[in-house]
Amino acid sequence: MGLPSIAFVTGGYSGESVISYKSAETIEKNLDRHKYNVYKIDITPGGWFYHHNGTKIPVDRNDFSLSIENARIQFDAVLIGIHGTPGEDGKLQGYFDLMNLPYTSCDAATSALTFNKRYTVAVAAFAQIHVARSLHLFKNIPVSSEQILAQLQLPVFVKPNNGGSSIGMSKVNAASDISAAIQKAFQEDDQVLIEEFIAGREFTVGVFKTVDGIIVLPITEVRSKKEFFDYEAKYQGMSEETTPAVVDEPIAEKIRSTARRVYEIFNCRGVVRIDFIYNEAKQQPYILEINTVPGQSEASIVPQQVQAMGWSLKEFYSALIEDALARKNKP
């Protein structure tokens, strides 16, 4: 038997595709070519392609296969590296489920749910996990600043409800700034989430599943050089990250156990990154969001945490692929 054929999908249909390509550079360098035949497939609004010897070979979407020099390539599993739609919101996952093709991320239902920040915190709150008070706005249903401030206390965060890269996000300290912040968020999405500010330290932790069980990675503390952890802080070096976080063990254990519980409650698969604020007054972690396709670029947090745990990225990506392959042909 030959090596398993793995489709590594990158790109995407949203502005987050630029981050997918950054992640792809790291992932490609660290895939074990002795274990897998890897085919990088670029999923773009203009088509799905495999680049081979300078030519673009289209993917046959009827069965997600490739025809290369008269040979037909069928895949054993898919490594999903797409941030934003359609790789993080459940659309591709549903397609791969129809193909009976295992993949390295959460399933379609969990991906769609966690891509919606408001639905994520609603399900978390239902499971008695601490969340910020929030409001969910829709583009076609106007809500005044007065109505918002009657329900939430300043300061608040205003952010697009879908997506994970903090594009279009604002922190609002004054009532007069709410309208502009909402307009900015609506430029990115038809739904907007407004959340009360939770004071505390910001921590983020990766959690992943292997064939042997769930592993919680070392915790990272994030200190933004800006007022909050926005796009520039995340991707343009405007944040300071400490991995592993310097934190008292009782606090670290609360964050780890909450992260594991979130992973289980949301029926996650593959690697996810869960963001928390630890509130000193309540002595509890508050969940902010779940990223089901966390960034994998050199600057990204999950690769830092994997290395802090003592694993190589090659071992890590192999573990994710092996977990997906173990689901092959299972109903």
C-alpha positions in Angstrom: 0.0 0.0 0.0 1.2 3.5 -0.8 1.2 6.5 1.5 -2.2 8.1 2.4 -3.1 11.0 0.0 -3.9 14.2 2.0 -5.5 17.2 0.5 -4.3 20.4 2.2 -6.8 23.1 1.5 -6.0 26.8 1.7 -7.3 30.1 0.4 -11.0 30.8 1.0 -13.7 33.2 -0.2 -13.3 36.1 2.4 -10.8 38.7 3.4 -9.3 36.2 5.8 -7.8 34.3 2.8 -4.6 36.4 3.3 -4.2 34.8 6.7 -4.9 31.3 5.2 -1.9 31.8 2.9 0.3 32.9 5.8 -0.8 29.7 7.8 -0.2 27.6 4.6 3.5 28.6 4.6 4.1 27.2 8.1 1.9 24.1 7.5 3.6 23.2 4.2 7.0 23.4 5.7 6.0 21.0 8.5 4.0 18.3 6.8 5.7 14.9 7.0 6.3 13.9 3.3 7.6 10.5 4.4 4.2 9.7 5.8 1.8 11.3 3.4 1.4 12.3 -0.2 0.3 16.0 0.2 -1.6 18.0 -2.5 -2.1 21.7 -1.7 -5.4 22.8 -3.1 -6.3 26.5 -3.4 -10.0 27.1 -2.9 -10.8 30.5 -4.4 -14.0 32.3 -5.6 -12.6 31.6 -9.2 -12.2 27.9 -8.7 -10.6 25.0 -6.8 -7.1 24.3 -8.1 -4.0 22.2 -7.6 -0.8 23.8 -9.0 1.3 21.3 -10.8 4.4 22.1 -12.8 3.2 25.6 -13.5 -0.3 24.6 -14.5 -3.6 24.9 -12.6 -5.4 21.6 -12.4 -9.0 22.0 -11.5 -10.5 19.8 -8.7 -13.4 17.6 -9.8 -16.0 18.7 -7.3 -18.3 15.7 -8.0 -16.0 13.5 -5.9 -13.2 15.9 -4.8 -10.5 14.3 -7.0 -7.7 15.3 -9.3 -6.6 14.1 -12.7 -2.9 14.4 -13.1 -1.2 13.0 -16.2 -3.9 10.4 -16.8 -3.8 9.4 -13.1 -6.8 10.0 -10.8 -6.0 11.1 -7.3 -8.6 10.3 -4.6 -7.9 11.6 -1.1 -7.8 9.7 2.2 -8.3 12.8 4.4 -8.3 16.6 4.2 -6.2 19.0 6.3 -8.3 22.2 6.5 -6.2 25.4 6.6 -8.9 28.0 5.5 -9.7 30.9 7.8 -13.2 32.4 7.2 -15.7 31.0 4.7 -16.0 28.3 3.4 -13.4 26.4 5.6 -14.2 27.7 9.1 -18.0 28.1 8.9 -19.0 24.5 8.2 -19.7 24.8 4.4 -16.7 22.7 3.3 -17.2 20.3 6.2 -20.7 19.6 5.0 -19.4 19.0 1.5 -16.7 16.6 2.7 -19.2 14.8 4.9 -21.3 14.1 1.7 -18.1 12.8 0.1 -17.5 10.5 3.2 -14.1 12.2 3.4 -12.6 12.8 6.9 -11.0 16.1 7.7 -9.0 17.7 10.5 -11.4 20.3 11.8 -14.7 20.4 13.8 -17.8 19.0 12.0 -20.2 21.1 9.9 -22.6 21.9 12.8 -19.9 22.8 15.3 -18.0 24.9 12.7 -21.2 26.9 11.8 -22.2 27.4 15.4 -18.8 28.6 16.6 -18.4 30.9 13.6 -21.3 32.8 15.0 -19.9 34.5 18.1 -23.3 35.2 19.7 -24.5 31.6 19.3 -21.2 30.4 20.7 -21.6 32.4 23.9 -25.3 31.5 24.2 -24.4 27.8 24.1 -21.6 28.3 26.6 -23.8 30.2 29.0 -26.4 27.4 28.7 -23.6 25.1 30.0 -22.9 27.4 32.9 -19.7 28.8 31.4 -19.2 32.5 32.2 -19.7 34.9 29.3 -20.0 38.7 28.9 -23.5 40.3 28.6 -24.2 41.0 25.0 -26.6 42.1 22.3 -27.0 40.7 18.8 -27.9 43.2 16.0 -29.1 42.5 12.5 -28.6 44.9 9.6 -32.2 45.1 8.7 -33.5 45.7 12.2 -32.3 49.2 13.5 -31.5 49.6 17.2 -30.7 53.0 18.7 -27.7 53.8 20.9 -30.2 54.6 23.7 -31.7 51.1 23.4 -28.3 49.5 23.5 -27.1 51.5 26.6 -30.4 50.7 28.4 -29.2 47.0 28.3 -25.4 47.2 28.4 -22.9 49.3 30.3 -20.0 51.0 28.7 -17.3 50.3 27.7 -18.4 47.7 25.1 -16.8 45.8 22.2 -18.6 46.1 18.9 -17.6 43.4 16.4 -18.8 41.5 13.3 -20.6 38.5 14.6 -19.0 36.0 12.1 -15.4 35.4 11.4 -12.3 35.2 13.5 -9.7 37.8 12.6 -10.9 40.9 14.5 -11.4 42.9 11.3 -14.1 45.6 11.8 -13.9 45.4 15.6 -14.0 48.5 18.0 -13.8 49.2 21.7 -16.3 51.9 22.6 -15.9 54.1 25.7 -18.3 56.9 24.9 -22.0 56.7 23.9 -21.4 59.1 21.0 -19.0 56.6 19.4 -21.4 53.6 19.3 -23.1 54.4 15.9 -19.8 54.7 14.0 -18.5 51.4 15.6 -21.7 49.6 14.6 -21.5 50.9 11.0 -17.8 49.8 10.8 -18.8 46.3 12.0 -21.7 46.1 9.5 -19.3 46.7 6.7 -17.8 43.2 7.4 -21.0 41.3 8.3 -24.8 41.5 8.3 -24.8 40.7 12.0 -23.0 42.5 14.8 -22.3 41.5 18.4 -22.0 44.1 21.2 -20.4 42.8 24.4 -19.8 44.4 27.7 -16.1 44.8 28.5 -14.9 42.3 31.1 -11.9 43.5 33.1 -9.1 41.1 33.5 -6.1 39.3 31.9 -6.5 37.8 28.5 -5.5 34.2 28.0 -5.9 31.9 25.0 -5.4 28.2 24.8 -5.2 25.6 22.1 -7.0 22.3 22.6 -6.8 19.3 20.2 -7.7 15.7 19.9 -5.5 12.8 19.0 -6.3 9.2 18.6 -5.3 8.9 22.3 -7.6 11.7 23.6 -7.9 15.4 24.3 -4.7 17.5 24.9 -4.8 21.0 26.3 -1.8 23.0 25.1 0.2 25.4 27.4 -1.7 28.7 28.0 -0.7 32.0 26.4 -1.3 35.4 27.9 -2.0 38.2 25.4 -1.2 41.8 26.2 -2.1 44.1 23.3 0.0 47.2 22.7 -3.2 48.7 21.4 -6.4 49.1 23.5 -7.5 45.6 22.6 -6.5 42.5 20.6 -7.5 43.7 17.1 -6.3 42.8 13.6 -3.1 44.8 14.0 -2.4 43.3 17.4 -3.0 39.8 16.1 -1.2 39.9 12.8 1.1 43.0 12.7 3.1 42.6 15.8 1.1 44.9 18.0 0.7 42.4 20.8 2.9 40.8 23.4 2.4 37.1 23.9 3.8 35.1 26.8 3.9 31.3 26.2 3.6 29.6 28.6 1.7 32.2 30.6 3.2 33.3 33.9 0.1 32.6 36.0 -0.7 31.0 39.4 -1.4 27.3 39.1 -5.0 27.5 40.5 -5.9 30.1 37.8 -4.1 28.1 35.1 -6.0 25.0 36.1 -9.4 26.8 36.0 -8.6 28.0 32.5 -7.4 24.5 31.3 -10.4 22.7 32.8 -12.8 25.3 31.3 -11.1 24.9 27.9 -11.4 21.2 28.0 -15.1 21.4 29.0 -15.7 23.9 26.1 -14.1 21.5 23.7 -16.3 18.7 24.9 -19.5 20.7 25.1 -19.1 21.9 21.5 -18.1 18.5 20.3 -14.9 19.9 18.8 -12.4 18.0 16.7 -8.9 18.8 15.5 -7.3 21.9 17.0 -9.3 24.8 18.3 -8.1 27.9 20.1 -10.3 29.3 22.9 -10.0 32.9 24.1 -10.7 33.9 27.7 -10.7 36.9 30.0 -9.8 35.9 33.6 -11.8 38.2 35.9 -10.1 38.6 39.2 -13.2 39.9 41.1 -15.3 36.8 40.1 -12.1 34.5 40.0 -13.5 32.9 36.8 -12.5 32.7 33.2 -15.0 34.3 30.8 -15.1 32.8 27.3 -14.8 35.2 24.4 -14.8 33.0 21.4 -13.7 29.7 19.8 -11.5 29.6 16.7 -12.0 26.3 15.0 -9.2 26.9 12.4 -6.7 28.9 14.5 -3.8 30.7 12.7 -0.7 28.6 12.0 1.7 31.3 10.7 5.1 31.7 12.3 3.6 34.5 14.6 0.5 32.5 15.5 -0.3 31.3 19.0 -1.0 27.6 18.5 2.5 26.9 17.0 4.0 28.7 20.0 2.0 26.5 22.3 2.9 23.3 20.5 6.6 24.1 20.8 6.2 25.1 24.4 4.7 21.6 25.0 7.9 20.1 23.6 6.4 18.8 20.3 7.6 19.7 16.8 5.0 21.1 14.4 5.6 18.1 12.2 4.5 15.8 15.1 1.5 18.1 15.7 0.2 18.1 12.1 0.8 14.4 11.8 -1.3 13.8 15.0 -4.2 15.9 13.5 -4.0 13.9 10.2 -3.9 10.6 12.0 -7.0 11.5 14.0 -8.8 12.3 10.8 -7.6 9.1 9.1 -8.9 7.1 12.1 -12.4 8.3 11.1 -12.0 7.1 7.5 -15.0 4.9 6.4 -16.7 5.3 9.8 -20.4 6.1 9.4 
